[in-house]
Amino acid sequence: MGRCPVMIVAASGNRDGMFGKILIILALLVVAGTLVAGIAVMAIGGKTDAKWSNVLMRYRVLAQAVAVAILLAVLYFNSH
């Protein structure tokens, strides 16, 4: 009863791809979060914008690369 449902799906080897879907959704939420944070920082402007815009852009690009890698891995492992 106290087991995490995500880990149960991952450990059971269930072929419906639920674990992969959860990973993809989480990755997309991280990308969207960093994008919204970057837009908010640009809207604030001033010293905050100068300090955080480039950092958040780098985090977003990294998050996008990880999201694409997760997507490709899920597609690959669900097809085999």
C-alpha positions as CSV (number, residue, x, y, z in Angstrom):
1,M,0.0,0.0,0.0
2,G,2.8,2.4,0.7
3,R,4.5,2.0,-2.7
4,C,4.8,4.8,-5.2
5,P,2.6,4.1,-8.2
6,V,5.2,5.5,-10.6
7,M,7.8,3.0,-9.3
8,I,5.3,0.1,-9.5
9,V,4.7,0.8,-13.2
10,A,8.4,1.2,-13.9
11,A,9.3,-2.0,-12.0
12,S,6.5,-4.1,-13.5
13,G,7.6,-3.5,-17.0
14,N,4.1,-2.6,-18.1
15,R,4.0,-2.0,-21.8
16,D,1.3,0.7,-21.8
17,G,4.0,3.4,-21.5
18,M,2.5,5.2,-18.5
19,F,6.0,5.7,-16.9
20,G,7.3,7.2,-20.1
21,K,4.2,9.5,-20.4
22,I,4.8,10.7,-16.9
23,L,8.5,11.4,-17.6
24,I,7.6,13.4,-20.8
25,I,5.0,15.4,-19.0
26,L,7.4,16.3,-16.2
27,A,10.1,17.3,-18.7
28,L,7.6,19.5,-20.5
29,L,6.5,21.1,-17.3
30,V,10.2,21.9,-16.4
31,V,10.7,23.5,-19.9
32,A,7.5,25.5,-19.6
33,G,8.4,26.6,-16.1
34,T,11.8,27.9,-17.1
35,L,10.3,29.6,-20.1
36,V,7.7,31.4,-18.0
37,A,10.3,32.4,-15.4
38,G,12.5,33.8,-18.2
39,I,9.5,35.8,-19.6
40,A,8.7,37.1,-16.1
41,V,12.3,38.2,-15.5
42,M,12.3,40.0,-18.8
43,A,9.1,41.8,-17.9
44,I,10.6,42.9,-14.6
45,G,13.7,44.3,-16.4
46,G,16.5,46.3,-14.8
47,K,19.2,44.5,-12.7
48,T,17.1,41.4,-12.3
49,D,16.8,41.0,-16.1
50,A,20.5,41.6,-16.5
51,K,21.4,39.0,-13.8
52,W,18.9,36.2,-14.6
53,S,17.9,36.3,-18.3
54,N,21.0,34.5,-19.7
55,V,21.0,32.0,-16.8
56,L,17.4,31.1,-17.3
57,M,17.9,30.8,-21.1
58,R,20.7,28.3,-20.5
59,Y,18.6,26.3,-18.1
60,R,15.7,26.3,-20.6
61,V,18.0,25.1,-23.4
62,L,19.4,22.3,-21.1
63,A,15.8,21.4,-20.1
64,Q,14.8,21.2,-23.7
65,A,17.7,18.9,-24.6
66,V,16.8,16.6,-21.7
67,A,13.2,16.6,-22.7
68,V,14.1,15.6,-26.3
69,A,16.4,12.9,-25.0
70,I,13.6,11.6,-22.7
71,L,11.1,11.7,-25.6
72,L,13.5,9.8,-27.9
73,A,14.2,7.2,-25.2
74,V,10.5,6.6,-24.4
75,L,9.7,6.2,-28.1
76,Y,12.6,3.8,-28.6
77,F,11.9,1.6,-25.5
78,N,8.1,1.6,-26.2
79,S,8.8,0.3,-29.8
80,H,10.9,-2.6,-28.7
